[in-house]
Amino acid sequence: MSDHAFEANVALRLALMERGEVTALLDLIGRCSAVMRDVTIERNPAMPDAEFDELARFIRQTLVPGTFAGLSSAEWLALLENEHPEVPLVLRGLLTTAEKFTSTSSFESPDAPELIVRLLGKLGQIIDSVHLPHPASERGWQWADFNAGWATGSANAEYELPSVLRAINEPGGQWLPPLDTVGSGEPRPHLTYWFALSVVVLAHLGWANPIRGITTWINRGMPDDGAVLTSVKRLFGAEVAALILNDNVAAVADLLTPKALGVSGDDRLLASQLRQQCLGDPVCDLAIRQNERWSVLLLGGLDALHLKPHLIAMLKHSETGVAGKALSRESVSGVRAHLHVEHSYGWYEALSRLEAQLPVRHDGRSWRVRVTAGDLGHLGEFRRSRKTGRWFSGKHSSHMLGN
């Protein structure tokens, strides 16, 4: 298993943990940390192994699929020096240490107990952050509202994207995500839930490699960025991990990627392989089947929700089909522009072709373009990354997670 596949598998299993598993693991981390602190204080290289063995078994059964590579000298150094290591590295460090202790009944280094306490603390922080309670409301807009217009196919009302995008554009706003995540029930439940998330991942985050972006973000504990990722976490929580297994989202990402980046279809292949591996593992398979949202997305066929054609229509529609496109420069700032399209189909494609119409700024910075659509309203403010060539909204550091 490649490093990327291993990391994606860890992110998936971390996201799929049930509340009882989260509570049990956090309790076990607390007990192990207490034991290790006693070892550190007493400077005793030996340690009671009951808690450590239990932790190792839990990690292997729940979070670490199959075999894993031992840590290289560079990776050990990263664990020692990096204050924020990602969870796959933390887990490998803990398991490697556990195996060494099991074989010798002592630690090779007197500093090992202190390192283990730090790794346990980091693991606990990440799990806490990923599985932070997800407040929701029965008031205000609901995913069930998304079915408005679905039966008749009128415009894009079926997606109720304006509500989602208002939340995305107001990460600190006084809103709560909807309690009902079923979305449109005619004809496909949860379609609008996954469609809205996919639009944000592909367009607002601008990720050419959604699997890498989601994997890295989850394995870092889904930190807030004060922008798009903060809103995504509030809206969807750890559910974003399901897109790791959906090769249709990866396929649309390829279509939106500038040719100069040379991105291949490896992401789609990895998504398919990971889905097969996960569904072939009893623990992972059961977790997916018990989660209605995940099972609808992943178990009904290659594209049970028809996400790919819907996403292509929304984001990649040919420019000739973008009705009433108009570009204006805002005279007050001189550094911002406004793109308006009458109909939202193809809006991201229209945005992607703006570069030739905007003069080069003398300060070398990127233009900020406010995008609106007649049927959806304000879509967000975007700029073009000089590193990736893709348009995105929010923090450039967040954009780079998936590129």
N, C-alpha and C positions, 0 to 999 in steps of 0.2 A: 504494500500500500504506500503510495507516494505521501510526502509530507503534507501536501495540500489536501489530499483525500482524508488523511488522518485528522487534520485540523477541522475539516468540514464535518466529519463524523462526530468529533467531540462536541462541536457547536450544536449539532442536531440533538444529541443525547442530553446535553445540558438544557436545551430548550424544552425537551419533552418530559423532563422530570416532573412527577406529580408532587402536589403539596406535601404529602406524607413523606416522600423521598427527600424533599428539600429539608424538611424539619429534622429528619433522622440524620442526614449528612451534616447539617449544621451542628447538631448535638454531638455527633462523633468528632467533628473538628474541634469543638470546645473541649471535649475530654482529652483528646490527643494533645492539644496545646497545653493543657494544664500539666499533663504528665511530662511533656518535653521541657516545660519551664522548671519543674522540679529537678530534672536531669541537669539542666543548665546551672541551676543554683548549687547543686551538690557536686558539680563537676565529676559526675560518675559516668564513665563511658558506656556502662551497661544500662539497659532500660527494660521495664516490664513490657512484654511484646503483645499482650492481649489486644489493647486498643489499636496498636499499629497494624496488626494483622487484620483486624476487623475493618479498618479504614482501607487497607489495600484491597481486600475482597470487595468492598462496596464500590470502590473506584473501578475495578476491573469489570464488575458485573453491570454497572450502570453507565459509566462514562467513557471507558477506554475500550474500543472494539478490537478484538484480536490481538495480534502482536504489535509491539512498538519498538522503535530503535532506541538504543541506549544514548545517553547524552554525550555529545562530543565535548572536548575541552572548551571550545568557544561557547557552547551552550551553557556549560556550568558557569563560565565567566559571566554570561548574560544573566543567569539567575542571581549571581552574587551582586552584580552591579546595577541591574535594571530594577527600579522601584516598582515598575508596572509590567511584569512579565505576563504574557498571555496564558490562558488556562491550560492549553495542551502542554506547554513547557513546564508549568507548575506540576501537572499530574505526572509527567514523565520523571521529573525530579523526585517527587515523593515516592513513586513506585521503585525507581532505581535505588533510592536510599533504603527503602523497606527490604528489598531483596538483598542488599549488602548486609543489612543488620541481621536478617534471618540466617544468613550463612556464617556470620562471624560473632553474633550476639553482642556486638559492640560497634561503635562508630569509629571509622578510620581517622576522622579529624575531630578535634575538640570543638571546632566551630560548627559542626554538623547540627547539633540540637538547635542552635540559634537560627540557622538557615531554615530548618524544618518548621520552627515556630512562625517564621516570616512567611514561608510558603503556605502554611495552613491558614494564616491570617488573610493572605491574598486570595486563596481559594474561597474562603468564607465571604469575603467582600464581593467577589464576582458573582457567586451564587445568589447572594442577597440582592444585588443590583439587577440581575437578569430576571429574578422572580419577585421583584418588588410588587406589592399589592397593586392591582390595576383598577383604580376607581372608575366607576361607570355610572351613568345616570339613566333613569327612566324618562326623564324630561328632555325637552328639546329634540333635536334631530336624531333619528334612529336609522340603523342600517335598513330596517324594514321600509323606511320611506323611499329607499332607492328604487322600489319597483314601480314608482310613478312613471308612466309612459312606456314601461317595458313591453306590455302586451300590445301596444299600438306601434311601438318602435319610433315614437316621435322624438326627433332630435336626440340629445344625449340625456334627457331628463331621467332615463332609467338608471343612470349611474349616480345621480345626486352628487357629482363631483364638486360642485360649488361648496358644499358643506365640508367635505374632506379638505379641499384646498384652502378654505378659510382657516381651518385648524392648522394645516401645514405652514401657512404663512404667519400664524400667530402662536409660536411655540410657548410663549408665556401667558397666553390669553386665558380668560376666565371661562374655559369650556371643559366639559367632560366628554369622553368618548361614549358612544351609544351602548346601552346595555345589550340590545338585541343585535347579534352579529350574523343572523341568518341572511339578511339582505333579501334580494329579490327571489321569490319562490316560483316565479313563472318565467322560464321553465326550469331554471337551474338555481338551487339554493346556494348561497354564499358567493355567487358570481361577482356581485358588486363589491363585496368585502375584499376579495383577492385582486379584482381589477383595479380598485383604487390604490391598493398597496403597490401593485406592479407599475402603475403610472408614475407614482412618486419615486420609486426605486430607479426607473429607467430615465425619467425626464428631470425631476427635481434634484435627485442625487447625481444623475448623469453617469450611472455605473455601466461601463462596458463589460465588466465581469461581476455580475450580481452575486455569484457564489462566493467569490473572494471577499467582496465588500461585506456581505452579511456574516460570513464566517469570522472575519477579523473583528468586526464590531461586537459580535456576541462573545467571542473569546477574550475580549478586553473588558467585558462586563457591561456592554451596551452603554457606554458613558454618554451623558448629555453633551451636546455641542452648542446649546443655546439657539439652535436653528432647526433645520429639517429633521435631523435625527432625534432631537428632543420631542418633536411632535409625533414622529413615527413611533417612538417608544410609548408615548402616552396613548396613542390610538391603537396600536397593534401588539405592543409588548413582545414577548419571545415568539409569538406566532410568525414573525418575519422569517424564522428559520425554515418554514415549510417551502419557501421559494428556492432553497438550496436544492431541493429534489425535483423542481419543475423545469424541465429543459425547454419548455416553450417560452418562458421569460428570457432565458439565456439566448434563445434563437432570435428573439426580437432585439435584444441588446446588440447582437452581431449586425443586424440590419441597420441599426442607428449609429454604428461605430464608423468614424472616418477611416477610409482605406489606408491612410498613412500609418495608422496605429498597427496594422498588420495582425489584428486579433483573429485567431482561428476559431474553429468550432469545438475546441477542446472543452470549453465550459459546458456545452450541451452534452457532450459525451460523458463528462464527469457527473453531471446531474443524473443522467440515465443509469450510470454504474452505481452511484450512491443510492439511488432509489431501489435498485435490485438488491444491493447488499443489505439495506435497511429492512426491506420487506422479507428478506431471507433470514433475518435475525429475530428470534422469538420475542425478545424484550422490546426491540424497536418496533416490530410489526404490531404487537399488541398495543403499544402506546399510540400508534397512528390510528389503528382501528377504533380505539376508545375515544379519539378526538374527532368529533363530527366535522369540524372545519377542515382538518388535515385530510381526513378520509375522502371527503367530497372532492378535494383538489387533486389527490394523488391516486385514488383507487378506482376511478371510474373510466379509465382508458387513457390513451396518450394525451388527449386534451379534452377531458370530459366537460370542462366549463367553456370551451372555445375561447380561451384567453388569447391565444395567438392572433386570430383574425380580428378580435376586438381591439387589441393593442396596436396592431398594424394600422387599422382604420383610424384610430385616434391619433397616433404619433407619426406614422410614416406615410399617410395618404399622399398621393402625388400632388406636387405643388399646384398643378393646374386645377385640382379639385378644392383648393383652399379659397373659399369664396370671400370676396371683399377684403383682401389683404391690404393693409395700409400701414406705412411706417412714417413716423414723425420724430424729429429731434426736439427735445425739451429745451427751449431757449434759455430758461432760467439757469440751469446747471451747465449746459453745454457738454455734459459728460454722460447724459442719460438719453435713452430713446424709448419710444413707445411703439410696440407692434400690436396692431389690432386685426383680428380675423373675424369675419362675420359668423363663420361656423368653425367649431373646434377641430373637426376632422383634419388631420395633417398639420396641426399647429406647431409641433416640435420640428417637423421637417422644414416648415417655413422659417422658424427661428434659426435652424442650422444653416440656412442659406443667406443669412443676413450679412455675413462678413464683408462681401463685396460691395454692399450698399452703405457701409459705415466708414467714414474716413479714419485714418490712423490717428490715434490720440497723441499729442505732442509729449505727454508725460509717460508714454509707453504702457499705460495701464489699459485694462479691458473696459469696453463699454458695458454699462448696465442697462438692460432692456426690460421694461415692464411689458408683460404680455397679457392681453385681454381677448376674450372671445364673446361674440354676441350671445351665444347660448349658455356659456358657463361663467361669464364675468371675469374677475381677476384670477389669472392662473399663477402669477408669481413674478418676481424680478430675477432675471437671469444674467449671467455673464459667461464668456467663453474662456476656457482654460487654455493658456498658451502651452501647457505641458501635454494635454490630451486632445485638444481640438474640439472637445465636447462642451455644450452649453449646460449649465447647472445653476442651481439656486442654493444660497446658504454659504457654508464654510468650504473653502477649497480643500482643507485637510480632510473633511468628510467625503468630498468628491473623490479624493485620491485613494480612499480605502478600497474602492471597487474598480480601480484603473491601474 
